[in-house]
Amino acid sequence: MNIDRGEPPITAGPPQGDRPLGGAARSAVRGEPSITAGPPQGDRPLGGAARSAVRGEHIPTAYLRLDQLKRDPARKAREGQVRRVALAGQTVDYRLIRARRRTIGMEVDLEGLTVRAPRWVTLSEIESALVERAQWIVKALEEWRSRRRDVMPREWKTGAPILYRGAELALAVYPARRSRIGADLFHLTILHPHAQKEDVVAAAVGKWLHDQAWDIIAPQVATYAGRLTVAAPTVRLSNARSEWGSCNARGVIRLNWRLVQLPPTLAEYVVAHEVAHLVELNHSARFWALVETLMPGHAERRRALEDWTALLAA
């Protein structure tokens, strides 16, 4: 297995890197999951194609996106008008989109409140409708905000919280002659010659998380690919902010390093999901049947993953 472990930049986030799992990449035909939000910049959702900057080829790509309910954040940003209204004693920003419809529709998600209304409805009528639903809107917004989790500590000092494998641990930072990092049930312990320098500690933990993600994910991909009797795919860790993973027709699987922060069973579901796309590059009934074969009872994990979607955008 050829692995390039380049030195990471000094940053609070884990470094990006491409690491092949080994074996030839398998070309497959596959598509888009029901967990949707738009593709990252430079890619296109199924029905279009991802363009290879090197070879100029169009490569069908499928994504495991932020959540099942919501749409492309980039497209959402290009649509509608951002407005502000007072609801239940709070100031609430919302995006107003004029649409061909007969009623006023309201939707709350990680990105906030979106209102869709016919073009002939006045602003005062729209805001009156919002006031009528104020309690529901405020409660829904609070529920989504509560799903947010810090990806990394805001301060790299002893006691700061950090997520690892679904558990919130406390940093324990100590000076030492040699750098070493390890996790137990309660703490992520960092021993480092420059323990007082937060940026250095951040870089060390970022590299450690990146390495941990690779060490966990790579064997799982190989195991699931073996069960499908397909060639071992190329696997790369990504720093995407809108998807847990993706797979293209060349058989290249990209998996988010933040999977190491999910509960292990959910991270493994994402791996199985993407490996299944090596055979079915779509989200047809055949695809979901294949996922069920790889991971019986996957639907429960798929639903549970929704509660962790905010981790990507935090």
C-alpha positions in Angstrom: 0.0 0.0 0.0 1.5 3.3 -1.1 0.8 6.0 1.5 1.9 9.6 1.2 2.0 11.1 4.7 3.0 14.6 3.9 3.6 17.1 6.7 0.4 18.9 7.6 0.2 22.7 7.8 -0.1 24.3 11.2 -3.8 24.7 11.5 -6.7 23.9 13.8 -8.1 21.5 11.2 -6.6 18.2 10.0 -4.5 18.4 6.9 -5.8 17.2 3.6 -4.2 14.3 1.8 -4.7 11.6 -0.7 -3.8 8.1 0.2 -4.5 5.1 -2.2 -5.8 2.0 -0.5 -4.1 -0.1 -3.2 -5.2 -2.1 -6.1 -6.7 -0.9 -9.4 -9.5 1.6 -9.4 -12.8 0.1 -10.5 -15.0 1.9 -12.9 -18.7 1.6 -12.0 -22.0 3.2 -12.8 -23.6 4.8 -9.8 -25.6 7.8 -8.6 -26.9 10.2 -5.9 -28.0 9.2 -2.4 -31.2 10.4 -0.7 -29.0 12.3 1.7 -28.7 15.4 -0.4 -27.2 18.9 -0.5 -25.3 20.2 -3.5 -21.9 18.9 -4.6 -18.7 20.6 -3.7 -17.3 23.2 -6.0 -16.0 21.7 -9.1 -18.2 18.6 -9.0 -21.7 18.1 -10.4 -24.5 16.0 -9.0 -25.6 12.8 -10.7 -27.1 13.5 -14.1 -24.2 15.8 -14.8 -20.7 14.7 -14.3 -17.6 15.6 -12.3 -14.9 16.9 -14.6 -11.3 15.6 -14.3 -9.0 18.7 -14.4 -6.2 16.5 -15.6 -7.8 14.5 -18.3 -10.8 16.6 -19.1 -13.1 13.6 -18.6 -16.6 13.7 -17.2 -16.9 11.3 -14.3 -20.3 10.4 -12.8 -20.0 11.0 -9.0 -22.3 10.2 -6.1 -22.3 12.0 -2.8 -23.4 11.3 0.8 -24.5 14.8 1.6 -25.3 16.8 4.7 -28.8 15.3 5.3 -31.8 13.8 3.5 -34.0 16.8 3.9 -32.2 19.9 2.6 -30.9 21.3 -0.7 -27.7 22.6 -2.1 -26.4 25.4 0.2 -24.6 27.1 -2.7 -27.8 27.2 -4.8 -29.7 28.4 -1.8 -27.3 31.3 -1.4 -28.1 32.3 -5.0 -31.8 32.2 -4.5 -34.2 34.6 -2.8 -33.7 37.5 -0.5 -32.5 37.6 3.1 -34.9 39.5 5.4 -35.3 39.9 9.1 -38.4 39.7 11.3 -39.2 39.8 15.1 -40.7 36.5 16.3 -41.5 35.6 19.9 -39.2 38.3 21.2 -36.3 37.2 19.0 -34.8 38.7 15.8 -34.9 36.0 13.1 -33.3 36.2 9.7 -35.0 34.3 6.9 -34.6 33.7 3.2 -37.6 34.7 1.1 -38.0 32.8 -2.2 -40.7 33.8 -4.6 -42.1 30.6 -6.2 -45.0 29.4 -8.3 -47.2 28.1 -5.6 -50.6 29.0 -3.9 -49.6 29.0 -0.3 -46.8 30.3 2.0 -44.3 27.5 2.8 -41.9 27.6 5.8 -38.8 25.4 6.2 -36.2 25.3 9.0 -32.9 23.5 8.7 -29.3 23.9 9.5 -29.1 27.0 7.4 -32.0 28.7 9.1 -35.5 29.7 8.1 -36.5 29.6 4.4 -39.9 31.0 3.3 -41.4 30.3 -0.1 -44.4 32.4 -1.2 -46.4 33.2 -4.3 -45.3 36.4 -6.1 -48.6 38.1 -5.5 -48.5 37.8 -1.7 -47.3 41.0 0.0 -44.5 41.2 2.5 -46.9 42.2 5.3 -49.0 39.1 4.6 -45.9 36.9 4.7 -44.6 38.3 7.9 -48.1 38.0 9.5 -48.0 34.3 8.6 -44.6 34.1 10.2 -45.8 35.7 13.4 -48.7 33.2 13.6 -46.1 30.4 13.5 -43.6 32.2 15.6 -43.4 29.6 18.4 -42.9 26.7 16.0 -40.3 28.6 14.1 -38.3 29.6 17.1 -38.4 26.1 18.6 -37.3 24.5 15.3 -34.4 26.9 15.0 -33.3 26.1 18.5 -33.5 22.4 17.8 -31.2 22.8 14.8 -28.8 25.0 16.7 -28.5 22.4 19.4 -27.3 19.9 16.8 -24.2 22.0 16.2 -21.0 20.6 17.6 -17.6 22.2 17.5 -15.4 20.2 15.2 -12.2 21.2 17.0 -11.6 23.1 20.3 -11.7 26.9 20.3 -8.8 26.9 22.7 -6.1 24.3 22.6 -5.7 24.1 26.4 -6.4 21.5 29.1 -10.1 21.1 29.6 -11.2 22.2 26.2 -13.8 19.8 24.6 -13.1 17.7 21.5 -15.2 15.1 19.7 -13.6 11.7 19.1 -15.5 8.6 17.9 -18.8 10.0 19.1 -17.7 11.0 22.6 -16.9 14.4 23.9 -13.4 14.2 25.5 -11.5 16.9 27.4 -8.0 17.9 26.2 -5.2 17.2 28.7 -2.1 19.0 27.5 1.3 18.5 29.2 4.9 19.4 28.3 7.1 16.5 27.5 10.4 15.8 25.7 8.7 13.8 22.9 5.3 14.3 21.3 2.6 11.7 21.9 -1.2 11.7 21.7 -3.7 9.2 23.0 -7.4 8.9 23.9 -9.1 7.2 26.8 -12.8 7.3 27.9 -12.5 10.8 29.2 -9.5 12.6 27.9 -7.4 13.2 24.8 -4.0 13.5 26.2 -1.4 15.5 24.4 2.3 15.4 25.4 4.4 17.8 23.5 7.7 19.8 23.8 5.8 23.0 23.0 2.6 22.3 24.9 2.2 26.0 25.7 1.9 26.9 21.9 -1.7 26.4 20.9 -1.1 26.5 17.2 1.5 23.7 17.5 -0.8 21.6 19.7 -3.6 22.2 17.1 -1.4 21.0 14.3 -0.3 17.9 16.2 -3.9 16.9 17.1 -5.0 17.6 13.5 -2.4 15.3 12.1 -3.2 12.6 14.7 -6.9 12.7 13.9 -6.1 12.5 10.2 -3.9 9.5 10.8 -6.5 7.9 13.1 -9.2 8.4 10.4 -7.0 6.7 7.8 -6.1 3.8 10.1 -9.8 3.1 10.8 -11.3 3.8 7.4 -8.8 2.1 5.1 -9.2 -1.5 6.5 -13.0 -1.1 6.5 -13.0 -0.1 2.8 -10.8 -3.1 2.0 -13.1 -5.4 3.9 -16.3 -4.3 2.3 -14.8 -4.2 -1.2 -13.6 -7.8 -0.6 -17.1 -8.8 0.3 -18.3 -7.4 -3.1 -15.4 -9.2 -4.8 -14.4 -5.9 -6.5 -10.9 -4.5 -6.9 -9.6 -2.5 -4.0 -10.5 1.1 -4.8 -8.4 4.2 -4.4 -9.3 5.9 -1.1 -8.7 9.5 -0.2 -9.5 11.5 2.9 -11.3 14.8 2.3 -12.0 18.0 4.2 -15.4 18.6 2.5 -17.9 20.7 4.4 -21.0 19.3 2.7 -20.5 15.6 2.4 -19.4 12.5 4.4 -18.2 10.7 1.3 -18.4 10.3 -2.4 -17.5 7.8 -5.1 -17.0 8.3 -8.9 -17.1 6.0 -11.9 -13.4 5.4 -11.7 -13.9 3.8 -8.3 -12.2 6.6 -6.4 -13.8 6.9 -2.9 -13.4 10.1 -0.9 -14.2 9.9 2.8 -14.3 12.8 5.2 -11.7 12.8 7.9 -14.5 13.9 10.4 -15.8 10.3 10.2 -13.3 9.7 13.1 -15.4 12.0 15.2 -18.7 10.1 14.5 -19.8 7.1 16.6 -18.0 4.1 15.1 -21.2 2.5 13.8 -22.2 5.6 11.9 -18.8 6.0 10.4 -18.8 2.4 9.2 -22.2 2.9 7.6 -20.8 5.8 5.5 -17.9 3.5 4.4 -20.3 0.7 3.5 -22.6 3.2 1.6 -19.7 4.4 -0.5 -18.3 1.0 -1.2 -21.7 -0.2 -2.4 -21.5 2.6 -5.1 -18.6 0.7 -6.7 -21.3 -1.7 -8.0 -24.3 0.6 -8.1 -23.5 4.3 -8.9 -27.0 5.4 -8.0 -29.6 5.2 -5.2 -31.9 2.7 -6.8 -33.6 -0.1 -5.0 -30.8 -2.3 -6.1 -28.3 0.0 -4.4 -30.1 0.1 -1.0 -30.5 -3.7 -1.2 -26.8 -4.0 -1.6 -26.1 -1.7 1.3 -28.4 -3.9 3.4 -26.4 -6.9 2.4 -23.2 -5.3 3.5 -24.7 -3.9 6.7 -28.0 -5.4 7.8 -30.2 -2.9 9.6 -28.4 0.0 7.9 -31.6 2.2 7.8 -31.4 2.9 11.5 -27.8 4.1 11.2 -28.8 6.2 8.2 -31.4 7.9 10.3 -29.1 8.4 13.2 -26.5 10.1 10.9 -28.9 13.0 10.5 -28.3 14.1 14.0 -24.6 14.5 13.2 -24.9 16.5 10.0 -24.1 19.8 11.7 -20.6 18.5 12.4 -19.8 19.1 8.7 -20.8 22.7 8.7 -19.6 23.6 12.2 
